Amino acid sequence: MAQKLPSIVIVGRPNVGKSTLFNRLTGTRRSIVTNEPGITRDRIYGTAHWEGRSFEVVDTGGIVPEDKAGIPGEILRQAKFAIDNATRVVQVVDGRTGPVPLDAELAQLLRRAGKPPVLAVNKVDSAKQTEMAAQFYELGDEIFPVSAEHGFGVDVLLDALTQDMAAGESVEEQPDVNLAIIGRPNVGKSTLLNQLVGAERSIVSPEPGTTRDAVDTVVERHGKSYRFLDTAGIRRKGKTKLVAEKLSVIMARRHLERADVAILVADSAVGVTSHDATIASYAEQSGRSVIVVMNKFDLALKAAQEKAAREIKSGGKGAGGNAGKLLADYEPMVREKLKFLGYAPIVFLSALTGDRVEKLYTLIDRVAEARKRRISTGELNRWLANVDLERGTSPASREVKIFYITQATTAPPTFVLFTNQTKPLHFSYQRFLENRLRASFDFTGTPIRFTQRLKKRAARSHTAPRSSRRSS
């Protein structure tokens, strides 16, 4: 494995510009930046490079040291995880407002933790404004006036942060599988991530929309590495009011593009909603492989058992009160709502209790392998020779002949068809071919794409018929 990079952790009270500085250092737009305080709630990880040195940068939520209730308390706890593993801690303060009691409390908390902060006095836009930073010497000895938005002073800050780091570019090792955990708010995505990781890594709260950014977590397991992207809960754009929630939709779809496999989480106790189907379509359209996770199955089973008990009490049979019966009835309903994801396996589990979560890794491995599966041209054409092509042709259509098939790419598997057709094949015929292909080769969880080499129409002759020619 690649050597662990030094870690620079960015902390500060809400709305002082931590996420702007994170984006500046990493050269990305991973963290959401708006004027609304408290946007970043989980830890956001990125990699930065400066003068031949590479290091990890961690953005944390706005910290209120004495506020232990609800989300603020969780933000503080999440930040402490990062601080404990930090090489250096950068405390961002607002040069325009000057020191406030929360800044002093946070600086004191860091010193008690053995991580005296480097103070980045933000919103200092030019050399003429650097005297604004002097008032912060009461909080610490290392003071750097910067403008995270415009870049002023950031080079000096980076020189100080990296001076003790070993030179030489570190190559970041790529994981075997990149996974995006997607779904509407409050279906249990962060809880599932914490179960898969085996340690609390994302803020878990009953408040919908708790996770607003995507949080990367790399897990090593049985010699394989998995990078999880715990994406923000995706809301309907029409019903999204806050700027942060609108941005979370954009960020979630952007992080989906980084994934190989999408884990679509839905609520078993509620069932698959039209919103779930819309989110699933994002993954299908982007060519991601998909696993459908019906979370909170324990609650659905409890409800079924209570219903069965009421039926028995009233003299009925009480059918559906066991897990096997519920699964047999439930899966077809999920398939009906997600018809376009017929290739996606479905897992019923409880992220809260951990029941059935372990089997998800085996399924992830299978889906990831299927996504990269390549079938040789010879094997494909032997398969084609045994396919009854007439079965997929409607009576009104021209007979389809496929002369040759070859696989062009993987991830997702894409096949090129050489046919006798002058127009693209109807989607129903492509679905027929896809079903036959899946019956012979394991493409579990991955979409299949077809491209077609059309037969060129015979050029029409512009020569007049003999009978119409004038005799000379």
Beta strands, then each sheet from edge to edge (+ up, - down):
strand 1: 7-11
strand 2: 44-50
strand 3: 53-59
strand 4: 88-94
strand 5: 118-122
strand 6: 143-145
strand 7: 177-182
strand 8: 215-221
strand 9: 224-230
strand 10: 261-267
strand 11: 289-295
strand 12: 346-348
strand 13: 402-409
strand 14: 414-419
strand 15: 449-453
sheet 1: 2+ 3- 1- 4- 5- 6-
sheet 2: 8+ 9- 7- 10- 11- 12-
sheet 3: 13+ 14- 15-
end
